[in-house]
Amino acid sequence: MSEPSTAQQEIKRLESAGDYLQDYERALRAIKAEPQDVRHKYIAVRCLARSGATRQALGLYERFGLGEIDDVDTPDDLAADGG
């Protein structure tokens, strides 16, 4: 596995502090900078859901097409990474 990016490190720090909405915003900035990085998309969805916005998180999950992607980390893999 490759080294986590600076964005991923910041996202993990925010998430571990329980600041899910700020973490969500950081993930969106990371997606804008690296739109092909599916990991940031999963993290954005996860943080939105953890903030209590589950309907919006489901909509974002569908908009990103995450259910149709086979070759990315599963939510369990992300949890093992500290998410």
N, C-alpha and C positions, 0 to 999 in steps of 0.2 A: 504494500500500500504506500502511496506517496505521502510526503510530508503535508500536513494541513497548511492551507494558505493563511495569510494574515487575516483575511475575512473570516475564515472558519474558526480561527483562534479567538477572534473578538466575539463571534456569535456564540461559541461555547461559553465564554466568560459571562456574557449577558444572560444566557439561558440558565447557567448555574446560579446566577444571582436572582433568578425568578422574574426578570424584567422581559417578559415575553413580547410585549408590544414594541419595545425598543429593539429587541432582537429580531422581530419580524421586519421592522423597517430596515435594519442592517442587512438582513437577508435579501430584501428587495433591491437594495443598492448593489449587492454582490451579483444578483441576477442581471441587473442592468449592465454591469461591467463585464460579466461572463455569462451571456444568455444560454450557452450550451451546457453549463454546469448544472446537471440535474440535482446534485446534492443540495445546492442552495435552494432549489425549488422545494424539495422535501422539507428542508429546515423551515422555510417560510410557512408552509402548510402546518407543520407540527407546532410551531410557535403560536400561530393564529388559533389553532385548536386548543392549545394549553391556556391561552388567555381567556377562553370561554366562548370564543366566536366560532363554534363548531360548524354552523351552516355556511359561514363565509369560507371556512377552511375547506369544506367539502367542495364548494364552488371553485375555489382556487385549485384544488387537486384535479378537478375535472378540466378546468381551463388549461392547466399545464400539461394535461394528458398523462399524468403520472401512472394511472392504472394500466396504460397500454405499453409501458416501457418494461422490457424484460431484462435488460443488461445493466441495471443499476442496483445499488444497495437497497435492501429491503428495509422497512421501518425497524425491524429487529436489529439489523446491522447498524443502523444509525444510533439506536439505543445503546448498543455495545460501545459505540464511539463516545459515549458520554451524553447523548441527547436524551 
